[in-house]
Amino acid sequence: MMQSVISISNLSYGYEKQEVLHNINLEVKERDFLAIIGPNGGGKSTLLKAILGIHEIEQGSIKIFNQSSSKNLAKIGYVPQNTNINTNFPIKVIEVVMMGHIHSLKEQKSSRKPWHKYLSIGYNEFERSCAMSALKQVGMDQFANAKIGSLSGGQRQRVMIARALCAHPAILLLDEPTANIDVEGQKQIYQLLKELNKFITVVVVSHDISVVLSYASKVAHINKTITYHDISNYSDVARHENGHFCEVEMLERMGKACSC
């Protein structure tokens, strides 16, 4: 039986006395591919920030591997939504990816040197080798010495995924990973995530319902409250000719599941 990697119990959260999340209960297990969907303003980003420890929990709890989330944040690799950068900033792809080591170095308390000492002298060969391995894993190793600003949106997103992988996460959490990426690029990103899901748990916040549900095994619809559904065993889901889930069919099924 797969162990629980994220456990959310009775979570409620609000801004200035306005409740955004109400009594959220969710369990994410090892090797899940969870899609978090819902309307704008429904609380998806708030839930994401709560898992990441950005929002201080007021009511309820979040545990990572059955411990307080603050103790296990290093086990989460995070890929933000916005990959737009100053295209004139002279930083190479390999340098962006190696930044992923900063998080993991903080955890190396037994190291002879404090983690911040590494930053003052640059990265060592092991870290560079690890970054190249991550780039190869996402199919971007040939761009290692390219300027990050010269890449397309889809290529930059792959680089950001590689950066997150450098921290050797058990959980990969992504916020709108295919925003502003064309349809073909979206498919490539989700196919990559499906491959990574063989080894790590993937949680994706997305508006691209018809695309992401073609790859996800579980889905959580957030609109202040939560509706959760396991879609891993669906064999009769209505699909379009391109293989995508029919959004209306999915939401109808979730509604039925909610009313059971």
MOKATA-V475559 format. One line per field, one symbol per residue. phi: phi as a letter, one per 40 degrees, with the letter a starting at -180 (. if undefined). psi: psi as a letter, one per 20 degrees, with the letter a starting at -180 (. if undefined). burial: 1 if it has 24 or more other C-alpha atoms within 12 Angstrom, else 0. A space follows every 10 residues. Layout:
phi = ???
psi = ???
burial = ???
This chain:
phi = .cccbbbbbf cbaabfgccb bbfcbabbbd gcbcbbbicd gchccccdcc ccgcccccag abbbfgbddc cbcccbcbbc ccbcbccccc bcdccccccc cdcccccccc ccbddccccc bgcccccccc cccccccbgb ccbdbccdcc ccdccccccc ccdccccfcc bbbbbfcbcg bcdcccdccc ccccccccbb cbbbcaccdc ccccbcbbbb cbagbbbbac bcbcbbccbc ccgccccccc cccccccccc
psi = ppqphpoppl pqqrpljoph polppppprp jqnpporrrp jijghggghg hijhppphpa qppoljrphh ijhijpppor gojproiipm pqghhghihi hgghhhimhi qhqqhihhhi jrqrhghggg ghgghhhjkj hijhjqphii qrghghhhgh ggghhhjlqh poppomikpk qrgghggggh hghhghihhr pppppqimgh ghiihqhqpp oomgrqpqpo jhjpijppqr hjiqqpgggg hgghgghhi.
burial = 0000111110 1110000001 1111111111 1111111100 0111111111 1110001000 1111100010 0111111111 1010000000 0111111111 1111100000 0000000000 0010001101 1111111111 1011001110 1011111111 1111111111 1111111110 1000011111 1111011001 1111111111 1111111111 1111111111 1000000000 0001111001 1011000000
